[in-house]
Amino acid sequence: MAVNLSALAGAGQQFFDNSGVILSGGKLYSYAAGTTTPQATYTSASGSTAHTNPIILNSAGRVATGEIWLTAGSNYKFVLYTSTDVLIATWDNITGINGTGITSNASNVTYDPAGTGAVATTVQTKLRESVSLADFGGVQNGTTDDTAAWDLMIANAPSGATCLISGPSLISSTIVVNRKLQFEFQGNAAVAKTELPYAYILKKSTMTTAGLQISYDGFVMRGGGVVGQTGNTGDGIQVLANNVTLYNPCGINCGGDGIRIGSDSVGINANTFCIIKPVCSQNTGNGIYINDEGTPSGPDANAGTIITPFCQGNTLDGIRIKNAVKNTIIGPLLEENTGAGLRIQTTGQYTTAVGGDYEGNTAGDIIIEAGSSWNQLISPGVLGTITDNGQSTTIIDRASIQTGSLAGAVFNNGTTGASYSGSNECYVQLNGDANPRAKFGWSAAAAPLTGLVAGQVMHCQNTMWVTSRDTVSGRVRLAAGTGLTAFVQLDPQNLVFEISGVDPKFSGTNSTGSNTPALGSNFPGVTTTAPYTWIRAKAADGTTIYIPAWK
């Protein structure tokens, strides 16, 4: 039996009564800590011979054998009496010296938190607020297979515990999170393929499935992620649960997508995810792929947010969104992907992409495919092209977009009409009107556009033209090139104003004579019988001027 020398009277201690008289014949009882249940003590380090209980002290007030030994890992209570059974003292929670009682049995040690109102607990309870992969045998050296340790940790960690990973951990099968846990990978986060995080899951080259599958709602992970060895197939991180939050995750060199949200075949809820500063590069699939096509419900990878993702050098797209609704991407850096930087496919709806940097993507920086709808691009930093074949796309601030990449783009809830022709066109429609209220574009056509009401076309060859249906103010802004800010103000009473390669035509008469307030004091004298009208315009300094015209 393993025993340790008692911390009380362990070796040669002499006992006295309260008057300082040697306690000859005194009685020393031993119990289990906190109880009156007798618990044996031993005469030597062999633990083979038990003391009597009580131990009777000799005439010198000492234990006759000289020593008291306690069972390792057990706590004791000692009670001391005189030979006539008068109580002298009680000592509780006594352990063996250098034994397991204090150093390894943390359940018997109090942890007293600082601060008013803090509640004391045991050291064991406090320490178990987090566990580590090492607690379950994880070596985390990048070469030893830690799969079994992962399975043990996930199955046995206390509910809600934070699980600590402290190095590259090799796995040979998918790690499935199906309990209420948090993962925290220690050390720095990933920067790119050449600068991996300090701690991460290393996906073995023979794996054909995802490295990490998240199947529990509300899961939180900080740092780390999945890095694949050469030859692996399958995704890095697969999100198959609601309200999952990933801070600084990576999906690098995976044989599928770096981070995959949703399922292609099984009805899964993967809504309201939040992924902050992910690094997804050099994956055989997409950097990040959001798509849920499970039955019986519709898309369920919705209302998520991805903040400042870095997706570089992926074989497909940097970020691909398919059967998903109302997701937001903020400040992405999507570059040098063989596919597109951002691709929104059929049934991708209400995606909002804000800001970011898109460059060097082989298939195009942003591609919005036919069948997608109601997507928004706000100040996209695009050095290449945007291809928009979707319905009702909104693009705000297109200063850096190359011409020729927005043919057919529709803003808000507008639709293109057969009577609106020309190249590189886009439309604006307000308040659910059946027809676009304004149309902007560049056209080389010299003739006016067809199918429009006379008096509502302003057209200049090889410059921007505007079609206005605003017949209340009749105000149109023309832009024939950078820096041109001239306005044409049409009088609401004389709206017929057409420039279309033929002579200008004006209608209306004035019979009030010259030098009248209606014409202005500087209007030249004309005959009162000649049919004439005037053009009212604004000079560069903002003053109103009148240009006479007559037959």
C-alpha positions in Angstrom: 0.0 0.0 0.0 1.3 3.5 -0.8 1.6 5.6 2.3 3.1 9.0 3.2 4.4 10.3 6.4 1.7 12.2 8.3 1.9 16.0 8.5 0.7 15.7 12.1 2.9 13.7 14.6 4.6 12.0 11.6 7.9 11.3 13.2 8.8 11.6 17.0 6.3 14.3 17.9 5.7 14.8 21.6 2.2 15.8 22.9 1.3 17.9 26.0 -1.9 18.8 27.7 -3.2 22.4 27.8 -1.2 23.0 31.0 2.1 21.9 29.3 2.2 18.6 31.1 3.4 15.6 29.1 0.4 13.7 27.8 1.3 10.3 29.1 -1.3 7.7 28.1 -3.0 10.2 25.8 -5.3 8.9 23.1 -5.0 10.0 19.3 -8.0 9.0 17.2 -7.9 9.0 13.3 -10.9 9.5 11.1 -11.7 10.2 7.4 -11.5 14.0 6.9 -14.7 15.8 8.0 -16.3 12.7 9.4 -16.3 10.4 12.5 -15.6 7.3 10.3 -12.4 5.7 11.6 -9.5 5.6 9.1 -6.4 3.5 9.6 -2.9 4.9 10.1 0.3 2.8 9.7 3.5 2.3 11.7 6.0 2.4 8.8 6.6 3.4 5.2 5.7 -0.2 4.1 2.1 0.4 5.0 1.8 -3.2 6.1 1.0 -2.7 9.9 -1.8 -0.5 11.1 -1.7 1.4 14.4 -4.4 0.8 17.0 -7.1 3.4 16.8 -6.8 5.3 19.0 -3.0 5.3 19.2 -2.0 5.3 22.9 0.9 7.6 23.7 3.8 6.4 25.8 5.0 7.9 29.1 6.9 10.5 27.1 3.8 11.6 25.3 5.0 10.1 22.0 3.8 7.4 19.5 5.5 4.3 20.7 6.7 3.3 17.2 7.9 6.8 16.6 6.0 7.4 13.3 2.5 7.7 11.8 2.0 7.0 8.1 -1.2 7.8 6.1 -2.8 6.3 3.0 -1.7 8.1 -0.1 -4.4 10.3 -1.6 -6.5 10.2 1.6 -7.3 13.1 4.0 -7.6 12.6 7.7 -9.1 14.1 10.8 -7.2 13.6 14.1 -8.7 14.0 17.6 -6.5 14.1 20.8 -7.8 13.2 24.3 -6.2 12.7 27.7 -6.0 9.3 29.2 -9.3 10.2 31.0 -11.0 11.2 27.7 -10.8 15.0 28.1 -10.6 16.6 24.6 -7.4 18.4 23.9 -7.6 19.3 20.2 -9.0 18.4 16.8 -7.1 18.7 13.4 -9.0 18.1 10.1 -7.9 17.7 6.4 -4.5 16.3 7.3 -2.6 14.7 4.4 0.7 12.9 4.0 3.9 14.9 3.4 4.8 14.8 -0.3 1.8 12.7 -0.8 -1.1 13.0 -3.3 -3.4 14.8 -0.9 -2.4 18.4 -1.6 -0.4 18.2 -4.8 -2.7 16.0 -7.0 -6.1 16.0 -5.3 -7.2 19.5 -6.3 -10.8 18.7 -5.2 -9.7 19.2 -1.6 -8.0 22.6 -2.1 -10.1 25.8 -1.9 -9.8 28.4 -4.7 -10.9 31.8 -3.4 -11.4 34.3 -6.2 -10.6 37.9 -5.7 -13.3 40.6 -5.6 -16.3 41.4 -3.6 -19.0 38.8 -3.9 -16.8 36.2 -5.5 -17.7 32.6 -4.6 -15.1 30.2 -3.5 -14.7 26.9 -5.2 -12.2 24.1 -5.4 -9.0 24.2 -7.4 -10.2 21.2 -9.4 -13.4 22.9 -10.4 -11.5 26.0 -11.4 -9.0 24.1 -13.5 -11.6 22.1 -15.3 -13.1 25.3 -16.8 -10.6 24.5 -19.5 -9.0 21.3 -20.7 -6.2 20.7 -23.2 -5.7 18.2 -25.9 -2.6 17.2 -24.0 -4.8 16.2 -21.1 -6.1 13.4 -23.3 -2.8 12.3 -24.8 -2.4 14.7 -27.7 1.3 15.1 -28.6 0.7 18.0 -31.1 4.1 17.8 -32.8 2.8 17.5 -36.4 3.9 13.9 -36.8 2.1 11.8 -34.1 -1.5 11.0 -34.9 -3.7 12.8 -32.3 -7.1 11.6 -33.6 -7.8 9.5 -30.6 -7.0 12.3 -28.2 -9.4 14.6 -30.1 -12.2 12.1 -29.8 -11.5 11.6 -26.1 -11.4 15.4 -25.4 -14.7 16.1 -27.3 -16.5 13.2 -25.6 -15.3 13.8 -22.0 -14.5 17.5 -21.6 -17.0 19.2 -19.2 -19.9 20.9 -21.0 -19.0 24.4 -22.0 -15.3 23.9 -21.4 -12.6 25.7 -23.4 -10.4 23.2 -25.1 -6.8 24.3 -25.6 -4.6 23.2 -28.5 -1.0 24.2 -28.3 0.7 22.9 -31.5 0.2 21.4 -35.0 -2.0 18.3 -34.4 -2.0 15.6 -37.0 -5.3 13.8 -37.6 -6.3 10.9 -39.9 -10.1 11.2 -39.7 -12.7 14.0 -39.4 -12.9 15.7 -36.0 -16.6 16.1 -35.3 -17.8 18.7 -32.7 -21.2 17.7 -31.5 -21.1 19.0 -27.9 -21.2 22.4 -26.2 -17.5 23.3 -26.3 -15.1 26.0 -27.4 -11.8 25.5 -29.1 -8.8 27.9 -28.5 -5.7 27.4 -30.6 -2.8 29.1 -28.8 -0.3 31.4 -30.5 -0.5 33.5 -33.6 -3.1 33.2 -36.3 -2.3 32.4 -40.0 -1.1 35.1 -42.3 -0.8 33.2 -45.6 0.3 29.8 -46.8 3.9 30.7 -46.0 3.1 31.8 -42.4 0.9 29.2 -40.8 -0.7 29.6 -37.3 1.2 28.4 -34.3 -1.4 25.7 -33.5 -3.7 24.0 -36.0 -5.2 20.8 -37.2 -3.0 19.1 -39.7 -5.0 17.0 -42.2 -3.2 13.8 -43.2 -2.5 13.3 -46.8 -4.7 10.1 -47.0 -7.9 11.9 -45.8 -10.8 12.2 -48.1 -13.3 14.0 -45.8 -13.4 17.3 -44.0 -10.7 18.0 -41.3 -13.1 19.6 -38.8 -16.9 19.3 -38.9 -18.9 21.7 -36.7 -22.3 20.2 -35.9 -23.2 21.9 -32.7 -25.1 25.3 -32.6 -23.3 28.2 -31.0 -19.8 26.7 -31.3 -16.9 29.2 -30.9 -13.3 28.7 -32.2 -10.4 31.1 -31.8 -7.4 30.9 -34.0 -6.1 27.7 -35.6 -8.0 26.0 -38.4 -7.1 23.3 -40.8 -4.0 22.8 -43.0 -3.8 19.9 -45.4 -0.9 17.7 -46.3 -0.2 17.3 -50.0 -2.5 14.7 -51.5 -5.5 15.2 -49.1 -9.0 15.6 -50.5 -12.1 17.0 -48.9 -12.8 20.3 -47.2 -10.9 22.0 -44.4 -13.6 23.3 -42.0 -17.2 22.3 -42.6 -19.9 24.3 -40.8 -23.2 22.4 -40.3 -24.7 24.3 -37.4 -26.3 27.7 -36.6 -24.7 30.7 -34.9 -21.1 29.4 -35.3 -18.4 32.0 -34.7 -14.8 31.5 -35.9 -12.1 34.0 -35.1 -9.0 34.0 -37.3 -9.5 30.5 -38.7 -7.6 29.1 -41.6 -8.3 26.6 -44.4 -5.0 26.1 -46.3 -4.0 23.6 -48.9 -7.1 21.5 -48.5 -8.3 19.1 -51.2 -11.7 20.8 -51.3 -12.9 24.1 -50.0 -11.0 25.9 -47.2 -14.2 26.7 -45.3 -17.5 25.2 -46.4 -20.8 26.5 -45.0 -23.9 24.4 -45.5 -24.5 21.0 -47.2 -25.1 19.9 -50.8 -27.5 17.1 -50.0 -28.6 16.9 -46.4 -31.1 19.4 -44.9 -28.9 21.5 -42.6 -29.3 24.8 -40.7 -26.1 26.8 -41.0 -27.5 30.3 -40.5 -26.2 33.4 -38.7 -22.6 32.3 -38.9 -19.8 34.9 -38.2 -16.3 34.3 -39.6 -13.7 37.0 -38.6 -10.4 37.4 -40.5 -10.2 33.9 -42.1 -7.2 33.0 -44.3 -8.1 30.5 -47.0 -5.5 29.9 -49.6 -4.1 27.3 -52.0 -7.1 25.1 -51.8 -8.2 22.8 -54.6 -11.7 24.1 -54.3 -12.9 27.5 -53.2 -11.4 29.6 -50.4 -14.9 29.9 -48.8 -18.0 28.3 -50.2 -21.5 29.1 -48.9 -24.2 26.8 -50.3 -27.0 24.8 -48.8 -29.2 22.7 -51.0 -30.6 20.2 -48.5 -34.2 19.1 -48.5 -37.0 19.6 -47.5 -36.3 23.2 -46.7 -34.8 25.9 -49.0 -31.4 27.5 -48.5 -30.3 27.5 -44.9 -26.9 29.0 -45.0 -28.3 32.5 -44.6 -27.8 35.8 -42.7 -24.1 35.2 -42.1 -21.2 37.6 -42.0 -17.6 37.2 -43.1 -15.3 40.0 -42.0 -12.0 40.8 -43.8 -11.4 37.4 -45.4 -8.1 36.8 -47.2 -8.6 34.2 -50.0 -5.6 33.8 -52.3 -4.5 31.3 -54.9 -7.4 28.9 -54.8 -8.1 26.6 -57.8 -11.7 27.7 -58.0 -13.1 31.0 -56.5 -11.9 33.1 -53.6 -15.5 33.2 -52.2 -18.4 31.4 -53.9 -22.0 31.9 -52.9 -24.8 29.7 -54.4 -28.0 28.7 -52.7 -27.8 31.2 -49.8 -29.6 34.4 -48.9 -28.8 37.7 -47.1 -25.1 37.1 -46.4 -22.6 40.0 -45.9 -19.0 40.2 -46.8 -17.0 43.1 -45.4 -13.6 44.3 -46.6 -12.4 41.1 -48.4 -8.9 40.7 -50.0 -9.6 38.2 -52.9 -6.7 37.8 -55.2 -4.9 35.5 -57.6 -7.6 32.9 -57.6 -7.9 30.8 -60.8 -11.6 31.3 -60.7 -13.3 34.6 -59.7 -12.5 36.6 -56.6 -16.2 36.7 -55.7 -18.8 34.6 -57.5 -22.5 34.7 -56.8 -24.2 31.8 -58.5 -27.8 30.9 -59.4 -30.2 31.4 -56.4 -27.6 33.4 -54.5 -29.8 36.3 -53.3 -29.4 39.5 -51.3 -25.7 39.2 -50.9 -24.0 42.4 -49.8 -20.3 42.9 -50.4 -18.8 46.1 -48.9 -15.4 47.5 -49.9 -12.4 45.2 -50.2 -9.7 44.6 -52.7 -10.2 42.3 -55.7 -7.3 41.8 -58.1 -5.5 39.3 -60.3 -8.3 36.7 -60.4 -8.1 34.8 -63.7 -11.9 34.4 -64.4 -12.7 37.9 -63.2 -12.7 39.8 -60.0 -16.5 39.7 -59.4 -18.9 37.5 -61.3 -22.7 37.7 -60.7 -24.3 34.8 -62.6 -27.7 34.6 -64.2 -30.4 33.4 -61.8 -29.0 35.3 -58.8 -30.9 38.4 -57.7 -31.0 41.4 -55.5 -27.3 41.4 -54.7 -25.4 44.6 -53.7 -21.8 45.7 -54.2 -20.8 48.8 -52.2 -17.6 50.5 -53.1 -15.9 47.4 -54.5 -12.1 47.9 -55.0 -11.9 46.2 -58.3 -8.8 46.4 -60.5 -10.1 43.9 -63.1 -13.7 43.4 -64.2 -17.2 42.9 -62.8 -19.5 40.7 -64.8 -23.1 41.1 -63.8 -25.7 38.9 -65.4 -27.9 38.8 -62.3 -31.3 40.4 -61.7 -31.7 43.6 -59.9 -28.1 44.1 -58.8 -27.2 47.3 -57.0 -23.6 48.6 -57.5 -22.6 51.8 -55.7 -19.4 53.7 -56.5 -18.1 52.2 -59.7 -15.2 54.6 -60.2 -12.7 51.9 -60.8 -14.8 49.6 -62.9 -13.8 49.1 -66.5 -16.4 50.0 -69.1 -17.9 47.1 -70.9 -18.3 45.0 -67.8 -21.8 46.2 -66.7 -23.9 45.4 -69.8 -27.5 44.7 -68.7 -26.9 45.7 -65.0 -30.2 46.6 -63.3 -30.4 48.8 -60.2 -33.0 48.2 -57.5 -36.1 46.5 -58.9 -35.8 47.6 -62.5 -36.1 45.4 -65.5 -34.5 45.9 -68.9 -36.9 46.8 -71.7 -36.9 46.0 -75.4 -37.2 49.7 -76.3 -34.1 50.6 -74.4 -31.1 49.7 -76.6 -27.4 50.5 -76.7 -24.2 49.1 -75.4 -22.8 49.1 -71.8 -26.2 50.2 -70.3 -27.5 50.3 -66.8 -30.8 51.4 -65.4 -32.3 53.0 -62.3 -35.9 52.4 -61.3 -37.6 53.9 -58.3 -40.7 53.2 -56.2 -41.7 50.1 -58.2 -42.4 52.0 -61.4 -42.9 49.7 -64.3 -40.4 51.5 -66.4 -36.9 52.7 -65.6 -36.8 56.4 -64.7 -33.3 57.0 -65.9 -30.8 55.2 -68.0 -27.0 55.7 -68.2 -24.4 54.4 -70.5 -21.9 54.9 -73.2 -22.9 54.5 -76.8 -21.3 55.0 -80.3 -24.7 55.3 -81.9 -25.3 58.6 -83.6 -29.1 58.3 -84.0 -31.5 58.8 -81.0 -32.6 55.7 -79.1 -35.8 54.2 -80.3 -39.1 53.6 -78.5 -38.9 56.6 -76.2 -41.3 59.6 -75.9 -40.2 62.6 -77.8 -38.8 65.3 -75.6 -37.3 62.9 -73.1 -34.1 62.0 -74.8 -30.7 63.7 -74.4 -28.2 62.0 -76.6 -24.6 62.9 -77.7 -22.5 60.7 -79.9 -19.7 58.8 -78.1 -20.5 60.3 -74.7 -22.8 59.6 -71.8 -26.5 59.9 -72.5 -29.4 60.1 -70.1 -33.0 59.2 -70.6 -35.2 61.1 -68.2 -38.9 60.4 -67.4 -39.1 63.2 -64.9 -41.6 65.5 -66.6 -42.1 67.7 -63.5 -38.8 69.6 -63.3 -37.5 68.5 -66.7 -34.0 68.8 -65.3 -31.3 66.7 -66.9 -27.5 66.5 -66.2 -25.3 65.8 -69.2 -21.8 64.4 -68.8 -19.8 64.5 -72.1 -16.5 63.7 -70.3 -14.6 64.1 -67.1 -15.2 67.4 -65.4 -18.2 68.5 -67.5 -20.9 69.7 -65.1 -23.2 71.8 -67.3 -27.0 71.6 -66.7 -29.9 72.0 -69.1 -33.0 73.4 -67.4 -36.2 72.8 -69.3 -39.0 75.2 -68.6 -42.0 73.1 -67.3 -44.2 75.1 -69.7 -42.0 74.3 -72.7 -40.7 70.8 -72.3 -40.2 70.0 -76.0 -36.5 70.0 -76.3 -34.8 67.5 -78.6 -31.2 67.1 -79.7 -31.0 64.2 -82.0 -28.8 65.1 -85.0 -31.5 67.4 -86.5 -32.4 71.0 -86.0 -33.5 71.9 -82.4 -37.2 72.6 -82.1 -39.0 74.8 -79.6 -42.6 75.6 -79.0 -44.5 78.4 -77.3 -45.0 82.1 -78.1 -44.6 85.4 -76.3 -46.6 88.5 -77.3 -45.8 90.8 -74.5 -43.2 92.8 -76.5 -39.7 93.7 -75.8 -38.1 94.8 -72.6 -40.8 93.2 -70.4 -40.2 91.3 -67.2 -41.2 88.1 -68.8 -38.3 88.3 -71.2 -35.8 90.2 -69.0 -34.7 93.8 -69.2 -31.9 92.9 -71.6 -34.0 91.0 -74.1 -33.6 92.6 -77.6 -36.4 94.3 -79.3 -38.5 92.1 -81.7 -41.8 92.5 -83.5 -44.8 91.6 -81.6 -46.3 89.6 -84.4 -43.4 87.2 -85.1 -43.8 83.7 -83.5 -40.9 83.2 -81.3 -39.8 81.6 -78.0 -36.7 81.4 -75.9 -34.4 79.0 -74.2 -33.8 79.6 -70.6 -30.4 78.3 -69.4 -27.8 78.8 -66.6 -24.4 80.4 -67.3 -21.2 79.0 -65.7 -21.5 81.5 -62.9 -25.0 80.3 -62.1 -26.9 83.3 -63.5 -30.0 82.8 -65.7 -29.7 83.6 -69.3 -32.3 83.7 -72.2 -31.5 82.7 -75.8 -34.2 83.9 -78.3 -35.3 81.8 -81.1 -37.9 82.5 -83.9 -38.8 81.4 -87.4 
